[in-house]
Amino acid sequence: MIKTNKLFIRLTIFSLMIFALAVSVFAQTKLRDALDYDGDDKADFAVFRTIDSTWYVNRSSGTVSSQQFGISNSDTIVPGDYDGDGKGDLAVWRYTNRAWYVLNSSTGTVTTTIFGANGDEPVQRDYDGDGKTDIAVVRRTIGTGGAMIWWILRSQTSNAIAYQFGINTDYVAPGDYDGDGKFDYAIYRAGANNASQSFYYIARSSDNNFTVAPWGVGGDWVVPGDYDGDAKTDLAIARRGTMTEPVTWYVLRSSDSVLIAKPFGITEYDIPTQNDYDADGKTDISVWRETDGTFYVLKSAGSGETTFASWGLISDFPIASYDTH
């Protein structure tokens, strides 16, 4: 009996360790699944060409693809892994008819879901932790100090929920800030000017409490990501200079509260495209340069070298920039 109990205890502890590891890895990988079109745990370089409504993907596995999907003058690009197969699906939200069109990578079929209203902002993420991107929008009520209402269609239950969080002038900044495998409602309240303090407001899904954190100033980009690989979204902003001055990234690592400041990119020409391009579980600082259609990535793995990939035209939209505000 004693031996059996000891074995049971050991197996239980081992199982809990495996479960904890799985939650951590799962939380990290789903942050990049929306841009990983071949399932190799690396975000791929992808652009949407507005002149022909075509997605062009340069896969890290060495192949390229193009697929016409959506209508450029009426659709919003809404990347995500809606079928939970670990690969990014082509997806758009059409404000004219409130329809979400998703080309599922697992089956090659298109699903259509009516959700939202004209004037809403898509905020699709995995809010229920089931590994699938949830269809979601933010609705801003009019007037000074108007409210921000989050509407989420949970893939786990197919039920819609509404949650009031933020005011109508806030920027959305959803992320998994508490590392529980679910995206949290979060907003970024910008300062009035580049000398005024900005704040993150986060409604944590793990304990239903709130975090208020000063970070950045007015005019900064919000660039969410897990830059230290601890399965938690870090507070992060990118600060523009003037014209040809560098963009400076400021990241407060959740693992040790250390501030990282990195100049990377050119203010006038670059758009943030942060994601995990080297499969180390950490978000890489990255930009897409519209003047030459090139992705530049400061890799977090290895020696941290800068790599680049020429992919896209001047008028293209880099898919990875959907998470920048």
Protein Blocks (a to p, Z undefined) as FASTA:
>chain_A
ZZmmmmmmmmmmmmmmmmmmmmmmmmmmmmmmmmmmnonopacdddddfklopacdddfk
opacdddedjfklpccddddfkonopacdddddfknopacdddfklopacdddedjehia
cfbdcfkonopacdddddddedehiacddddddfklopacdddedjfkbccdddcfkono
pacdddddddfblkbccddddddfklopacdddedjehiacddddfkonopacddddddd
ehjaccddddddfklopacdddedjfklpccfbdcfkonopacdddddfklopacdddfe
hjlpacdddeddfkbccfklmmgZZ
